[in-house]
Amino acid sequence: MNIDRMEFLAWMERIMDRFDILNEHMNNVHKQRNNIDGEELLDNQDLLQMLKISNRSLQRYRSTGKLPYYTISGKLYYKLSDIHQFIRDSFNAPLKKTKDKT
């Protein structure tokens, strides 16, 4: 069975269009699944990569109440706004140097 070049390219273009539609659909499903009240939710792995911390540090932040979290079907999630607030609260402003009056 021989297929001419133009027919093959048209066929491949249709396949690529279908992949693009599927990719867009998957992105929409992913965004809907990881949102609550219009706010993005991140899981442990997302947060570990974002903050570049260890799993134990993340557990300590949860245990001390510094970082609010939500359990959905046994999995931990964090609201993006809570993460931003945690970062703001944890940020140490540089100390101002005082001049000695001698």
Phi, psi and chi 1 to 4 in degrees:
 res  aa     phi    psi   chi1   chi2   chi3   chi4
   1 MET       -  123.0  179.1  172.9  148.1      -
   2 ASN  -108.2  138.6  -82.7  -22.0      -      -
   3 ILE  -120.9  131.3  -54.4  174.6      -      -
   4 ASP   -73.0  162.1   68.3  -16.3      -      -
   5 ARG   -60.1  -42.0 -174.3  173.2 -165.1  -80.9
   6 MET   -65.8  -41.0  -65.1  -57.3  -71.3      -
   7 GLU   -65.4  -41.4 -174.8  177.9  -15.1      -
   8 PHE   -62.1  -45.5  175.8   75.5      -      -
   9 LEU   -64.3  -38.7  -69.1  175.2      -      -
  10 ALA   -64.2  -41.9      -      -      -      -
  11 TRP   -63.2  -44.6 -175.3   70.8      -      -
  12 MET   -64.7  -37.1  -70.0  -57.4  -69.3      -
  13 GLU   -64.6  -40.6 -172.5  173.4  -24.4      -
  14 ARG   -62.9  -40.1  -75.8 -166.3  -54.6  -90.9
  15 ILE   -63.9  -43.9  -70.5  174.8      -      -
  16 MET   -65.3  -36.7  -65.6  -52.3  -65.2      -
  17 ASP   -62.3  -40.8  -71.7  -19.3      -      -
  18 ARG   -64.7  -39.9  -65.1  -78.3  171.6  104.4
  19 PHE   -62.2  -40.4  -80.3  137.2      -      -
  20 ASP   -63.6  -42.5  -69.6  -20.3      -      -
  21 ILE   -63.6  -43.7  -68.2  168.7      -      -
  22 LEU   -63.6  -42.2 -177.8   59.5      -      -
  23 ASN   -62.2  -43.9 -174.8   34.7      -      -
  24 GLU   -62.9  -41.8 -175.2  176.1  -34.1      -
  25 HIS   -62.9  -44.1  178.3   69.1      -      -
  26 MET   -63.7  -39.4  -67.3  -62.1  -68.4      -
  27 ASN   -63.6  -40.8  -73.6  -23.5      -      -
  28 ASN   -64.6  -42.2  -70.6  -23.0      -      -
  29 VAL   -63.9  -42.8  168.3      -      -      -
  30 HIS   -62.7  -42.6 -177.8   68.8      -      -
  31 LYS   -65.6  -40.5  -73.7  178.1 -175.3  176.8
  32 GLN   -67.3  -37.9  -70.4  173.6   -6.8      -
  33 ARG   -70.1  -33.6 -176.0 -177.2   56.5  158.1
  34 ASN  -100.4   28.2  -71.1  -25.0      -      -
  35 ASN  -125.0  144.2  -78.7  -23.8      -      -
  36 ILE  -138.4  126.4 -171.1  166.1      -      -
  37 ASP    54.0   36.3  -64.8  -27.0      -      -
  38 GLY    76.7    8.2      -      -      -      -
  39 GLU  -113.6  138.2 -171.0  166.7   -3.5      -
  40 GLU   -70.1  137.5 -173.9  175.6   -4.3      -
  41 LEU  -108.3  140.8  -66.4  176.6      -      -
  42 LEU  -119.2  146.0  -58.7  171.6      -      -
  43 ASP   -96.7 -177.0   64.3    5.9      -      -
  44 ASN   -56.2  -47.6  -84.5  -16.5      -      -
  45 GLN   -62.9  -40.6  -71.0  -58.1  -45.1      -
  46 ASP   -59.6  -45.5  -65.3  -27.5      -      -
  47 LEU   -69.8  -39.2 -155.4   53.0      -      -
  48 LEU   -60.7  -40.9  -67.5  174.3      -      -
  49 GLN   -72.7  -38.2  -69.9  175.6   -3.8      -
  50 MET   -67.2  -46.5  175.3 -168.6  -88.5      -
  51 LEU   -89.8  -11.9  -61.3  177.0      -      -
  52 LYS    55.2   52.9  -65.0 -175.2  179.2   17.0
  53 ILE  -124.6  169.3   58.1  173.9      -      -
  54 SER   -85.3  164.1   68.7      -      -      -
  55 ASN   -60.7  -38.2 -162.4   15.4      -      -
  56 ARG   -65.7  -40.4  179.8   66.3 -178.0  117.5
  57 SER   -62.3  -42.5  -66.0      -      -      -
  58 LEU   -62.5  -40.9 -175.4   55.3      -      -
  59 GLN   -63.0  -40.5 -178.7 -179.2   -6.8      -
  60 ARG   -64.5  -41.5 -173.7  172.0   49.3 -109.2
  61 TYR   -62.4  -38.1  -65.1  144.0      -      -
  62 ARG   -67.5  -46.0  -75.7 -166.8  -47.9  -96.6
  63 SER   -63.2  -37.5  -60.9      -      -      -
  64 THR   -82.3   -6.7   59.0      -      -      -
  65 GLY    83.5    8.5      -      -      -      -
  66 LYS   -72.1  -27.2  -70.2 -177.6  177.9 -178.5
  67 LEU  -128.0  108.0 -173.8   60.2      -      -
  68 PRO   -66.2  147.3   -9.9   19.2      -      -
  69 TYR  -144.2  165.5   64.0   96.1      -      -
  70 TYR  -131.6  140.4  -54.0   89.4      -      -
  71 THR  -107.1  121.6  -55.4      -      -      -
  72 ILE  -127.0  116.2  -57.4  171.9      -      -
  73 SER    54.0   39.9  -60.4      -      -      -
  74 GLY    79.8    3.7      -      -      -      -
  75 LYS  -113.2  141.5 -169.8  170.4  179.8 -179.3
  76 LEU   -89.0  136.6  -60.9  175.3      -      -
  77 TYR  -132.7  155.4  -68.7   96.0      -      -
  78 TYR  -131.9  135.2  -51.2   86.6      -      -
  79 LYS   -74.5  141.4  -75.9 -174.3  177.5  179.2
  80 LEU   -61.5  -37.6 -171.3   57.3      -      -
  81 SER   -66.0  -35.9   62.8      -      -      -
  82 ASP   -65.8  -37.3  -69.5  -21.1      -      -
  83 ILE   -66.3  -43.5  -63.7  165.4      -      -
  84 HIS   -61.7  -40.8  -72.0  160.4      -      -
  85 GLN   -65.9  -39.7 -175.1   62.2   44.2      -
  86 PHE   -60.4  -42.8  169.3   75.3      -      -
  87 ILE   -65.2  -43.4  -67.8  169.6      -      -
  88 ARG   -62.1  -41.9  -79.0 -169.2  -67.1  -85.6
  89 ASP   -68.5  -31.0  -67.9  -15.7      -      -
  90 SER   -85.8  -12.7  -60.9      -      -      -
  91 PHE   -70.5  127.9  179.2   72.4      -      -
  92 ASN   -99.3  117.3  -66.3  -34.0      -      -
  93 ALA   -69.9  146.3      -      -      -      -
  94 PRO   -64.1  142.8   15.4  -22.6      -      -
  95 LEU   -74.0  140.6  -61.6  173.5      -      -
  96 LYS   -83.0  136.5  -66.3 -177.9 -179.8 -179.2
  97 LYS   -81.1  135.2  -65.9 -176.5  179.3 -177.5
  98 THR  -106.4  144.0   58.1      -      -      -
  99 LYS   -86.1  137.4  -67.1 -176.2  178.5 -179.2
 100 ASP   -75.1  133.7  -68.4  -26.5      -      -
 101 LYS   -97.0   86.5  -65.3 -177.4 -179.2  179.9
 102 THR  -113.9      -   54.3      -      -      -
